[in-house]
Each structure stands twice: as C-alpha cells, then as structure tokens.
Amino acid sequence: MFLLPIDDDLALWLLEHRHAEPLFARVEENRDELGRWLPWVETTRSPDDVRAFIERGLARFARGDGFETGIALHGRLVGCLGLHYVSRPEGCTEIGFWLAREAQGAGVMSRAVAGLLPHLYDDLDLRRVEIRCNPANEDARAVPERLGFREEGVLRQVGFSDGQPYDHVVYALLRDEWKERFDEATH
C-alpha cells in the first residue's frame, strides 16, 4: 500500500476497493460543485462506478503509470489527488485533484500537492509536473499558482461536458524550478 504522510493531520492513501463507499459519499455530498468542473461526476452514480475508478487507478499503479490517492484529513477521506499518467521517456506527469467542500479554504490541497512533489521529482525522477483545470475554476487555479507552477497556456475545447466544450489552462513546474524554490524556502 502506498501511504504518504504530508503532516500531522494530512496524508495521501492509495485508493483501494474499501474506499469506494466513503469516496462515493463525498462525491454525492459535493455533486453540484464538483459537477461544475469535472465531467466524470455525470457518470459517477454508484459505489460501483467508484470501484471501477479505483480499479483503473490500481492498474495504473501496478504498471508504474500513475495512481489515485485519497486525501485524508484527520483520518477522514475528503478528496482525491492522482497522477493521470507517468511518461517515463519524457519524465512528465499530470496531477488531477478535487476536494470536498468541508475541507476547502484551509490550504489542504496546496499542502497535499506540495507534499507529493518530492515523491514525484526525487523518488520517481520526473522532471515536469503539470496541472490542468478549467480557466474559470479560480479555486483550482490557485493551487498551482500558490506553489510556483508557471501558466503555459490554454488548450481550447479539450473536452465535452453537459453538452458543452470546455477548455483547460495548463500549469507546469519543472524539477529545477521546484528545487530552486524548495532550496530558497529551507534556507
């Protein structure tokens, strides 16, 4: 099992089948807000849908091609943070995330992403990490901006949700930029 403690009250757990029910409960509780930004919410209608998502994440983890973790705050599952893929030849990945309303506004996602970066750059030896989100989602955009990711541009109409195309703004942080920022913060 992959477990990454972030600090005293925050950890990332590799999602396993046993997390399907509590994760589905968080999706249900936050369906309206999540559905504004994340097209997969439309097709997540039961714990079985969440189990299938977890199964795909476990298969990616087994192949070394990404993973899905639950964000645990004080031991309670409050969201997800995952790698959509890991491209070894290029040394790149893309982070996706969401957080329940109850945990928003306290820097939880910024702490979780910041805590994951050493694993990505040092342990997985990646050199580029991307975060993509809807340009209108100011809360999601604040995470990479707070952590020093650079906005690189907008991908137009990269997806389709609720009958409408949507865009993604792309942020990236290179390992050298992260190391420089990390070194400045620790000295």
Secondary structure, DSSP 8 states (H G I E B T S, - for coil): --EEEEETTEEEEE--GGGHHHHHHHHHHTHHHHHHH-GGGGG--SHHHHHHHHHHHHHHHHHTS-EEEEEEETTEEEEEEEEEEEETTTTEEEEEEEE-GGGTTTTHHHHHHHHHHHIIIIIS--SEEEEEE-TT-HHHHHHHHHTT-EEEEEEEEEEEETTEEEEEEEEEEEHHHHHHHHHHHH-
